[in-house]
């Protein structure tokens, strides 16, 4: 289970293991912001979110992510198909690689297997499959927040 670490200004920094989170509580570098209501880990409530006691400078978080990855694209798009909105398990190239497309944040989108196969070696306009959102290069902080927590906060 991953525990989200927040800075003192509510900025999401990263996630850590439950054991690491308990170590942070023992060292008193963080406090529990949200915990599982019924579970206990030793003498601590099982944390889901910790807040640091001291501010950590985070300018590095807002720089662009250095490298493109398929997993990063799926996380950026919240595993939602860019064409139909269903659950996505793969990545589609807007301009196919065979036609000069590259592995970049702005040329890839999460896609379900059906839409990926239907679009095949075409551009979205050629296939008659408009994108639901324009792809973008996310910041580090956008990729660090666990999907489960971003959905809860949006509700």
TORDO-212938 format. One line per field, with one value per residue (C-alpha): residue number from 1; residue in one letter; chain; x, y, z. Coordinates in Angstrom, 1 decimal, decimal comma. Layout:
<zazas>
resi c(NUM | ...)
resn c(A | ...)
chain c(A | ...)
c1 c(X | ...)
c2 c(Y | ...)
c3 c(Z | ...)
</zazas>
This chain:
<zazas>
resi c(1 | 2 | 3 | 4 | 5 | 6 | 7 | 8 | 9 | 10 | 11 | 12 | 13 | 14 | 15 | 16 | 17 | 18 | 19 | 20 | 21 | 22 | 23 | 24 | 25 | 26 | 27 | 28 | 29 | 30 | 31 | 32 | 33 | 34 | 35 | 36 | 37 | 38 | 39 | 40 | 41 | 42 | 43 | 44 | 45 | 46 | 47 | 48 | 49 | 50 | 51 | 52 | 53 | 54 | 55 | 56 | 57 | 58 | 59 | 60 | 61 | 62 | 63 | 64 | 65 | 66 | 67 | 68 | 69 | 70 | 71 | 72 | 73 | 74 | 75 | 76 | 77 | 78 | 79 | 80 | 81 | 82 | 83 | 84 | 85 | 86 | 87 | 88 | 89 | 90 | 91 | 92 | 93 | 94 | 95 | 96 | 97 | 98 | 99 | 100 | 101 | 102 | 103 | 104 | 105 | 106 | 107 | 108 | 109 | 110 | 111 | 112 | 113 | 114 | 115 | 116 | 117 | 118 | 119 | 120 | 121 | 122 | 123 | 124 | 125 | 126 | 127 | 128 | 129 | 130 | 131 | 132 | 133 | 134 | 135 | 136 | 137 | 138 | 139 | 140 | 141 | 142 | 143 | 144 | 145 | 146 | 147 | 148 | 149 | 150 | 151 | 152 | 153 | 154 | 155)
resn c(X | X | X | X | X | X | X | X | X | X | X | X | X | X | X | X | X | X | X | X | X | X | X | X | X | X | X | X | X | X | X | X | X | X | X | X | X | X | X | X | X | X | X | X | X | X | X | X | X | X | X | X | X | X | X | X | X | X | X | X | X | X | X | X | X | X | X | X | X | X | X | X | X | X | X | X | X | X | X | X | X | X | X | X | X | X | X | X | X | X | X | X | X | X | X | X | X | X | X | X | X | X | X | X | X | X | X | X | X | X | X | X | X | X | X | X | X | X | X | X | X | X | X | X | X | X | X | X | X | X | X | X | X | X | X | X | X | X | X | X | X | X | X | X | X | X | X | X | X | X | X | X | X | X | X)
chain c(A | A | A | A | A | A | A | A | A | A | A | A | A | A | A | A | A | A | A | A | A | A | A | A | A | A | A | A | A | A | A | A | A | A | A | A | A | A | A | A | A | A | A | A | A | A | A | A | A | A | A | A | A | A | A | A | A | A | A | A | A | A | A | A | A | A | A | A | A | A | A | A | A | A | A | A | A | A | A | A | A | A | A | A | A | A | A | A | A | A | A | A | A | A | A | A | A | A | A | A | A | A | A | A | A | A | A | A | A | A | A | A | A | A | A | A | A | A | A | A | A | A | A | A | A | A | A | A | A | A | A | A | A | A | A | A | A | A | A | A | A | A | A | A | A | A | A | A | A | A | A | A | A | A | A)
c1 c(0,0 | 1,4 | 1,1 | 0,9 | 3,3 | 2,2 | 4,3 | 3,2 | 1,5 | -0,7 | 1,6 | 1,8 | 5,5 | 5,6 | 4,4 | 6,2 | 5,6 | 3,6 | 6,8 | 8,6 | 5,5 | 5,6 | 9,3 | 8,5 | 5,9 | 8,4 | 11,1 | 8,4 | 9,1 | 5,4 | 1,9 | -1,1 | -3,4 | -5,7 | -5,8 | -7,7 | -10,6 | -10,4 | -6,8 | -3,9 | -0,2 | 1,5 | 0,5 | -0,3 | -3,4 | -2,7 | -1,9 | -3,1 | -1,8 | 1,0 | 1,9 | 5,5 | 6,3 | 8,8 | 8,5 | 10,6 | 11,5 | 9,8 | 10,7 | 12,0 | 8,4 | 7,1 | 9,6 | 8,5 | 8,9 | 12,2 | 11,3 | 8,2 | 7,0 | 3,9 | 3,1 | 3,4 | 0,9 | -1,6 | -1,2 | -1,5 | -4,7 | -6,0 | -6,2 | -9,1 | -9,3 | -8,7 | -11,2 | -14,2 | -13,6 | -13,6 | -10,8 | -7,5 | -4,7 | -2,5 | -1,0 | -1,9 | 0,3 | -1,7 | 0,6 | 1,6 | 5,3 | 5,2 | 4,3 | 7,0 | 5,3 | 7,5 | 7,2 | 6,4 | 3,9 | 2,0 | 1,9 | 0,5 | -2,7 | -4,1 | -6,4 | -8,6 | -7,7 | -10,8 | -10,1 | -6,4 | -7,2 | -9,9 | -7,7 | -4,8 | -2,3 | -4,4 | -4,5 | -7,6 | -9,1 | -8,6 | -10,2 | -13,1 | -12,1 | -11,6 | -9,6 | -11,6 | -8,7 | -5,5 | -2,4 | 0,1 | 3,4 | 2,6 | 4,6 | 6,3 | 3,7 | 0,8 | 2,3 | 3,0 | -0,5 | -2,0 | -5,1 | -7,3 | -6,6 | -7,1 | -10,5 | -11,5 | -10,4 | -12,4 | -15,6)
c2 c(0,0 | 3,4 | 6,4 | 9,9 | 12,5 | 16,1 | 19,2 | 21,7 | 23,7 | 20,7 | 19,9 | 16,2 | 15,2 | 11,5 | 8,2 | 5,8 | 2,3 | 1,8 | 0,8 | 4,0 | 6,1 | 4,5 | 5,3 | 8,9 | 9,0 | 7,5 | 10,1 | 12,8 | 14,3 | 13,9 | 13,7 | 11,7 | 13,7 | 10,9 | 7,3 | 4,2 | 4,3 | 0,7 | -0,4 | 0,1 | -0,5 | -0,9 | 2,0 | 4,2 | 4,4 | 3,0 | 6,2 | 6,9 | 10,5 | 12,1 | 15,8 | 16,8 | 18,9 | 21,1 | 22,6 | 21,0 | 23,1 | 21,6 | 23,6 | 20,5 | 19,0 | 21,6 | 21,0 | 18,9 | 15,1 | 14,2 | 11,0 | 9,7 | 6,3 | 4,2 | 3,9 | 7,7 | 8,2 | 5,8 | 7,5 | 11,0 | 9,9 | 8,1 | 4,8 | 6,3 | 5,9 | 9,1 | 8,2 | 6,5 | 7,1 | 3,4 | 1,8 | 1,9 | -0,6 | 0,4 | 3,6 | 4,8 | 7,1 | 9,9 | 10,1 | 6,4 | 5,5 | 3,9 | 7,4 | 9,3 | 9,6 | 9,5 | 8,5 | 11,9 | 13,1 | 15,1 | 12,3 | 9,5 | 8,9 | 6,1 | 3,8 | 0,8 | -2,2 | -1,8 | 1,9 | 1,2 | -1,6 | 0,4 | 3,5 | 1,2 | 3,1 | 6,3 | 9,7 | 10,4 | 12,5 | 9,9 | 7,2 | 9,5 | 9,2 | 12,6 | 12,9 | 13,7 | 15,8 | 17,2 | 15,3 | 17,3 | 16,9 | 16,6 | 17,9 | 15,6 | 16,4 | 15,5 | 12,0 | 11,4 | 11,6 | 8,2 | 7,8 | 6,7 | 9,8 | 12,2 | 10,7 | 11,0 | 14,7 | 15,5 | 14,1)
c3 c(0,0 | -1,0 | 1,4 | -0,1 | 1,3 | 1,3 | 1,9 | 4,5 | 1,7 | 0,5 | -2,5 | -3,2 | -3,1 | -3,7 | -2,3 | 0,1 | 1,4 | 4,6 | 6,4 | 5,3 | 6,4 | 9,9 | 10,1 | 9,2 | 12,0 | 14,5 | 13,6 | 13,9 | 10,4 | 9,4 | 10,9 | 9,8 | 7,6 | 6,6 | 8,0 | 7,4 | 9,9 | 11,1 | 10,6 | 13,0 | 12,4 | 15,7 | 17,9 | 14,8 | 12,7 | 9,2 | 7,3 | 3,8 | 3,7 | 5,7 | 5,9 | 6,5 | 9,6 | 7,8 | 4,4 | 1,6 | -1,4 | -4,4 | -7,5 | -9,1 | -9,1 | -11,5 | -14,2 | -17,1 | -16,8 | -18,4 | -20,1 | -21,9 | -20,8 | -21,6 | -17,9 | -17,6 | -20,5 | -18,9 | -15,5 | -17,1 | -18,9 | -15,8 | -17,7 | -19,7 | -23,5 | -25,3 | -28,0 | -26,3 | -22,5 | -21,6 | -19,5 | -21,4 | -21,2 | -24,0 | -25,6 | -29,1 | -31,3 | -32,7 | -35,7 | -36,1 | -35,8 | -39,3 | -40,6 | -38,7 | -35,3 | -32,2 | -28,6 | -27,1 | -24,6 | -27,2 | -29,8 | -27,5 | -25,7 | -23,6 | -25,6 | -25,1 | -27,3 | -29,5 | -30,4 | -30,9 | -33,3 | -35,1 | -35,6 | -36,8 | -39,0 | -39,4 | -37,8 | -35,6 | -38,3 | -41,0 | -38,8 | -37,8 | -34,1 | -32,5 | -29,3 | -26,2 | -24,8 | -26,2 | -24,9 | -22,9 | -21,2 | -17,4 | -14,6 | -12,1 | -9,4 | -11,8 | -12,2 | -8,5 | -7,0 | -6,8 | -9,0 | -6,1 | -4,1 | -7,0 | -7,7 | -4,0 | -3,9 | -7,1 | -5,6)
</zazas>
